Amino acid sequence: MVSYVVLLLILGTGAFFDAQEHRIPNGLVLWGVIIGFLLEIAGSGKPLAGLLFLLRLLIVTMVFFLLFLCRMIGAGDIKLAALICGFLGLRAGALAVGFGFLIGAIWSFIKMTVRGSLFIRFSCLFAYIRRVFQTGKLTTYYDPVQDGYDVVIPLGLCLFLGTIGSMIFVK
């Protein structure tokens, strides 16, 4: 129970920073790792449990790293997703992250539809995919200097809401 409260406090703080500043502080994530590691050991009574916590963080980071390289997801968002899976375990964490991505997809779809940019954004995505296949090189999909923050949604907030949703609706 304590670990759920700690996780939600960290995610809520990360969501706030993501919505306000388009970034998630590394210090917040570091505190999440330290506290999660210690809570995992305290909860099981075994020092190896802390290593399993860190292993879950590593696995999730590796899974999402390709999206970061393409700048389709921020590094802070990956760190929050890793913390979710670290605290909840891979199965429950994947569900929470999946809910968060679903919330983000719905939000993005609505935002693009309301602004009339749905077809433009999909055209950009398909052009990017075609360019990657033609050149064989992963390039940056999104550049905040060039594209601005108008097309961005705070995925940290979506991950926070997805985690709450998974805790409420899934037993």
C-alpha positions in Angstrom: 0.0 0.0 0.0 2.8 2.4 0.9 4.5 1.7 -2.4 1.3 2.6 -4.3 1.1 5.9 -2.5 4.7 6.7 -3.1 4.4 5.8 -6.8 1.3 8.0 -7.3 3.0 10.9 -5.5 6.1 10.6 -7.8 3.9 10.2 -10.9 1.6 13.1 -9.9 4.7 15.3 -9.4 6.1 14.2 -12.7 2.8 14.8 -14.5 2.7 18.3 -13.1 6.2 19.1 -14.3 5.5 17.5 -17.7 2.3 19.6 -18.2 4.0 22.8 -17.1 7.6 22.5 -18.4 7.5 19.7 -20.9 10.1 17.8 -18.9 10.3 15.5 -15.9 13.1 16.3 -13.4 15.8 13.7 -13.1 16.0 14.2 -9.3 12.4 13.1 -9.0 13.1 9.9 -10.9 16.2 9.3 -8.9 14.2 9.6 -5.7 11.7 7.2 -7.2 14.4 4.7 -7.9 15.9 4.9 -4.5 12.6 4.7 -2.6 11.3 1.9 -4.8 14.5 -0.1 -4.4 14.3 0.3 -0.6 10.6 -0.5 -0.4 11.1 -3.6 -2.5 13.7 -4.9 -0.1 11.7 -3.9 2.9 8.5 -5.5 1.5 10.2 -8.9 0.8 12.9 -8.9 3.4 15.4 -10.1 0.7 18.2 -7.9 -0.7 17.8 -9.5 -4.1 14.3 -8.1 -4.5 15.9 -4.7 -4.9 17.9 -6.1 -7.9 14.7 -7.3 -9.4 13.2 -3.8 -9.1 16.3 -2.4 -10.9 16.0 -5.2 -13.5 12.4 -4.2 -14.3 13.6 -0.6 -14.7 16.3 -1.7 -17.1 14.0 -3.9 -19.2 11.4 -1.1 -19.7 14.0 1.4 -20.5 15.5 -0.9 -23.2 12.0 -1.6 -24.7 11.2 2.1 -25.1 14.7 3.4 -26.0 14.1 3.1 -29.7 11.1 5.5 -29.4 13.4 7.9 -27.6 16.0 7.8 -30.3 13.4 8.8 -32.8 12.2 11.5 -30.4 8.7 10.1 -30.4 8.7 9.8 -26.6 10.7 11.8 -24.1 13.4 10.4 -21.8 11.4 11.4 -18.7 8.4 9.5 -20.0 10.5 6.4 -20.4 11.8 6.9 -16.8 8.2 7.2 -15.5 7.1 4.1 -17.4 10.1 2.2 -16.0 9.2 3.4 -12.4 5.6 2.2 -12.9 6.8 -1.3 -13.9 9.5 -1.2 -11.2 6.9 -0.5 -8.5 4.0 -2.6 -9.9 5.8 -5.4 -11.6 6.1 -6.1 -15.3 2.5 -7.4 -15.8 0.6 -4.8 -13.8 3.0 -2.1 -14.9 2.6 -2.9 -18.6 -1.1 -2.6 -18.1 -0.8 0.7 -16.4 1.5 2.0 -19.1 -0.8 0.6 -21.8 -3.7 2.5 -20.2 -1.6 5.6 -20.2 -0.7 5.2 -23.8 -4.3 4.7 -24.7 -5.3 7.9 -22.8 -2.5 9.7 -24.7 -3.7 8.3 -28.1 -7.3 9.4 -27.4 -6.1 12.8 -26.2 -3.9 13.2 -29.3 -6.7 12.1 -31.7 -9.1 14.6 -30.2 -6.5 17.4 -30.2 -5.6 16.8 -33.8 -9.3 16.5 -34.8 -10.3 19.7 -33.0 -7.4 21.6 -34.5 -7.9 20.2 -38.0 -4.4 18.8 -38.2 -5.3 15.1 -38.2 -4.4 14.5 -41.8 -1.4 16.7 -41.7 0.1 14.8 -38.7 -0.6 11.4 -40.2 1.0 12.6 -43.5 4.1 13.6 -41.5 4.1 10.2 -39.8 3.8 8.3 -43.0 6.5 10.5 -44.7 8.8 9.8 -41.7 8.2 6.1 -41.9 8.9 6.1 -45.6 12.1 8.1 -45.1 13.3 5.7 -42.5 12.7 2.7 -44.8 14.3 4.4 -47.8 17.4 5.6 -46.0 17.7 2.8 -43.5 18.5 5.5 -40.8 16.5 6.4 -37.8 16.2 10.2 -37.6 14.4 12.5 -35.3 10.6 12.5 -35.8 9.9 15.5 -33.5 12.1 18.5 -32.9 10.7 21.0 -30.4 12.8 23.8 -31.9 11.3 23.2 -35.4 7.9 21.8 -34.5 7.1 23.6 -31.2 5.1 22.3 -28.3 1.7 22.8 -29.9 1.6 19.2 -31.1 2.8 17.7 -27.8 0.7 16.1 -25.1 2.1 15.6 -21.6 2.6 11.8 -21.7 3.7 11.9 -18.0 0.1 13.0 -17.1 -1.3 10.2 -19.3 0.9 7.6 -17.5 -0.2 9.0 -14.2 -3.9 8.7 -15.2 -3.3 5.3 -16.7 -1.7 4.0 -13.5 -4.7 5.3 -11.4 -7.1 3.7 -13.9 -5.3 0.4 -13.7 -5.3 0.5 -9.9 -9.0 1.3 -9.8 -10.4 -0.9 -12.6 -8.1 -4.0 -12.5 -7.8 -6.2 -9.5 
